[in-house]
Amino acid sequence: MDIRRALPADLEPVSEIYAHEAREGHATFDHEGRSMELWEEKIAGDDHFLVAEHDGLVVGYATSSPFRPKPAYVHTRETTIYVAPGHQGLGTGRQLYDALLALLVDDGVHLAVAGVAQPNDASMALHRACGFEVVGTMREVGRKHGRWIDVTWLQKVLG
């Protein structure tokens, strides 16, 4: 497994991973995938955007983004990780998180936060294994696939 910065050539498989979750899952509250223009903006931005490559295929990605636009939040970043179906539970998410969190530490980020749509035992286990702690759950904050979805928020103090 190779964890590296995302390249423009990675955007199509990244887009497919996300679109699959948007259509079939509930980890994102989008109902459809995102435009290629949005992915291109993400890769060109200042945030971290990593991919996991296995046998020449992109099988997951991790990003960081501003938590809130106000200046006092500059040392807090929101993290996102998606792993392609068939590659979950194999350590891909952990390798992506370890690399992303190391970059955030190098950047002087103080706090990483993540929201996990429920239920998602695998994602909760991944976050806990990476040192995140639960800080609360927002009940019925989104509606998808005919049901209300809770989001549990986690955080990790980085330094």
N, C-alpha and C positions, 0 to 999 in steps of 0.2 A: 504494500500500500504506500502510495506516495501522496503526501499532503503538501500542497503548494499554492501559491497565489493563483487566482483564476486568470485565465487568458481569454481573449475574445472568442477563440475557438471552443471554449468550454460553455459558452452561453446557451447553446441549443440544448445540450443534455441537462444543464441546470434548469432551464426553462421547463423541460419535460418532467423532471423530478417534482418541481413545484406544481405544475399543472395537474399532475396525477393526484397530488394531495388535495389540491383545490377542488377537483371534481369528485374524488372518491372518499376523502378523509375529512377530518375536522381540525387538524393541527393549525390550519389557516382558516380564517373566516372569509377568504375569497371564495367565490363559486367557480371561477374560471382562472386560467393561467394569466400571467402578466405579459404585457407587450414586450417585444424584443427591445424596443426603445428604452423601457424602464430598466431592463437588465444591463443595457449598454451604459446607461447613466450610473448604475450601481458600480459597475466595474471601473468606470472612469473617475469615480468619486474618491474621497479621502479615506473612506472606511475600509476596514479589512474585509476581504472576500477571498476565502480559501476553498479549494476543491480537494476531494479525495479521489485519487485515480487508482484503479486496480485493473491490471492486464489491459491497459490502454483505454479503459472506459471510466468516465466520471460517474462515481457511485454515490456522491454526497457532496454537500457544500456547507460552509459556515460563514456567517457575516456578523459584523457589528454595525451598530447605527446609533445615532444620538437617542438618548432616552426621552428628553424633552428639549424644545428649542431655547429655553431660557438659559442665560449665562451661568447661573449657579449650578446647573447640571452638567457642566463640561467634563467633569471627572467620572460621570456615570454613563455606561454604555449598555445598550440592549443587545443581547446575543440571539442568534437564530441558527439552528442546525436542521438540515433535512438529509435523510439517507434514502436512497432508492429502494423500492421494494425488492426483496431478495438479497439485500445486503445489510439489512437491519439485524442487530444482535450479534454481529461479527467483530465488534470493536471499532467500526468506522467512526461512529459518533464520538467515541472517547478520544480517538486520535485527532479528530477535527477540533474537539473542544480543548484538548491539551495545547495544540498549536495556537488556536485563537486566543486563549487566555494568556499564554506566554507573550504574545504580541501586545495585548492590552496592558500587561504589566510593564513591558518595555516602553509603552506610550505614557506611563504614569497614571493610568486609569485607576481610580480608587474602588469602584463598585461595578460589578457586572450584574445585570438583571435579566430574567427570562420569564416569559409567560407560557404556561403549558395548558392547552385545552384539555379538558377532562372528559372521559377517562383516558389516561395514557400512562400505564404502569411502566412501560419501557423508558419513556422520556423522563419520568420522575426518577427512576433508578439511575439513569445516566447523570442527571443533574446532581443528585445526591452523591454519586461516586466521584464527581468532579468537585465536590466541596460546597455546592450550593445548599442553602437552607430555605425552607418554606417560610414566607412572611405573610401569606394570606390567600384566600380564595374569593374571587368575585363570583357570585352566584348568578347563573342564567344571564350572562353578559352578552351572549351571542346566540343566534338561532340558525341552525343549518341541518339539512336532511330531516326536517320535520321535528326537531327537538331542541330544547334549550341546552346551552353548553356553558359550563363553568370554566373559569380560567384561574389556575393557581399560579401565583407569583413567587419566584424564588430569587435569591440574591447571593452573591459571593463577594466578600470584601477581599480585594486584591492587595492592598497595601496602604 
